[in-house]
Amino acid sequence: MIELPVDHGSLEHLLPVSWKTQITAWLAEDTPSFDVGGFVVGDHPRTATLWGKSAGILAGVPFFDEVFAQCGCTVDWHVREGSHIESHSGSKTALATVSGPARGLLEGERVALNILARCSGIATMSRRLLVNLRSAGYKGTLAGTRKTTPGFRLVEKYGMLVGGADTHRMDLSTMTMLKDNHVWSRGSITQAVKAAKAAGGFSLKVEVEVQSEEEADEAIAAGADVIMLDNFTGEGVKVTSRSLKEKWKGKREFLLEVSGGLTEDNAESYICNGAALPPQLEENHATDWLTRLADIDILSTSSIHQGVRHVDVSLKINVEKGDASS
């Protein structure tokens, strides 16, 4: 069984105090002035059913709830966030019932559905890749990246968490990542790491993106906390990770991350457990020792949140017997 963040409590408790203002802004974008459709339906109390129309992982519940709260409606969920939405041969699943004035239901409909569909799609892809990696024997961390949609990062990172992926760094202030442009601008990896450590202090980790084992050695020697092997081949990762961990064992503590071009189709090729190592590296070594020594700590990818397919959801007002519209 895979341990997930959502198993430890409500992920809504992670959200900052300011998050609800984003919902207000999104509603204002969708209704900047008069709502003639809302005038047509009025304030008659209605209920609507939220339908899941494609398979996936449900994510984005707090955002969906807040949209309708600001529209004067309430939501009663029939399934738990993080659970799998079933879909068989075109069938649909009742996920929640939304109650409130008709105009409130329709005012919040599109904003709420857009958020839920996108967030659930990211959670679905995150969970799928995580399951694949765990099934292949990977015990490290699957993480997203900062290549998120401006203004929508909170929702996208939330979806990663619901799916079971790590959010990596949330922004430029949560971890210092020194990429090639930082190094070139500063002059060397060593100078860049020293400057970052001096300004960031003991509480801020420093990660360095490297293109070769030599650059990795320089970053480790300079005191980097995380080494990112960027755009290495699967075979190159296996050789380099074993060499670095063997070379620096007992001298420096660091994490190894692999990033660059990882997708659902090729991520498993970067797993460095003992069975996956080249035969020449297994000679005269115990497999369990090699597994501990050579495995990658973090696999990071934007493929779990960029260009992912949305989960199909819809909201339909329930027509009761005796309604004039029936």
Summary of the structure (lengths in Angstrom):
residues: 326
radius of gyration: 23.9
end to end distance: 47.6
largest distance: 81.8
contacts: 1013
relative contact order: 0.15
helix: 44%
strand: 17%
